[in-house]
């Protein structure tokens, strides 16, 4: 007896509890049925038509993505639109689509923890705890003991400068280029990170005591604000800050599935590339 979509959703609920998702988000089953059998799972960043076609052509039963297929309510399902093409293929091939978005960002050992570790941070704590965690709760258990929430903050093993940190991050994440704001010789010991579009946590970073903020989709005015406070900003891009989750989440799902005793193949999608390139 194989696993069902519902069984895999239970696994994902442990890895990225749905209650951690932001109110504006849409996580969980995007298309399909929970009773569909699953013998092949694919993991990707985005549920694009190209990714869905690859999954279906390979005989995949479930596509798990970070970004939701349906973000805003659909007024109609037009099979000529990207979302419509994916829904159509999901129905015809009985391939379900599931999303773990901001809940995976916030979860313990989720995407933000992964990014923080990859750039060499230690003593990692949450940058912004969940809104339902009161100040008294945070004070009673200690900020460092909060393990779920948006963003992370950590300490470098050895103090460095903004310029050297930027170089080390490019190497660690295998990036061709990144954007940096702030003095190149700015002393750096504490770094805050937020995967995806991190502009909304800029004020939280400035109040945190961290020297540098690393994220994606940051703006000119974000750079000016940080520059004026003599802090540092590193924008590695939305894709680069999140695509790292594909391999890591595939590994964790594979381990969880193995514990069930069922033979389910888990594939990390290798097709995706950043939609932006520098020319």
Secondary structure, DSSP 8 states (H G I E B T S, - for coil): --EEHHHHHHHHHHHS-GGGS-TT---EEEES-TTSEESEEEEES---HHHHHHHHHTT-SEEEESS-S--S--S---TTSHHHHHHHHHHHHT-EEEE--HHHHHSTTSHHHHHHHHTTEEEEEEEEE-TTS-HHHHHHH-GGG---EEEEEEEEEEEEEHHHHHHHHHHHHT-S--EEES-TT-EEEEEEEEEEE-GGGHHHHHTTT-SEEEEES--HHHHHHHHHTT-EEEE--HHHHHTTHHHHHHHHHHHHHHTTT---EEEE------S----
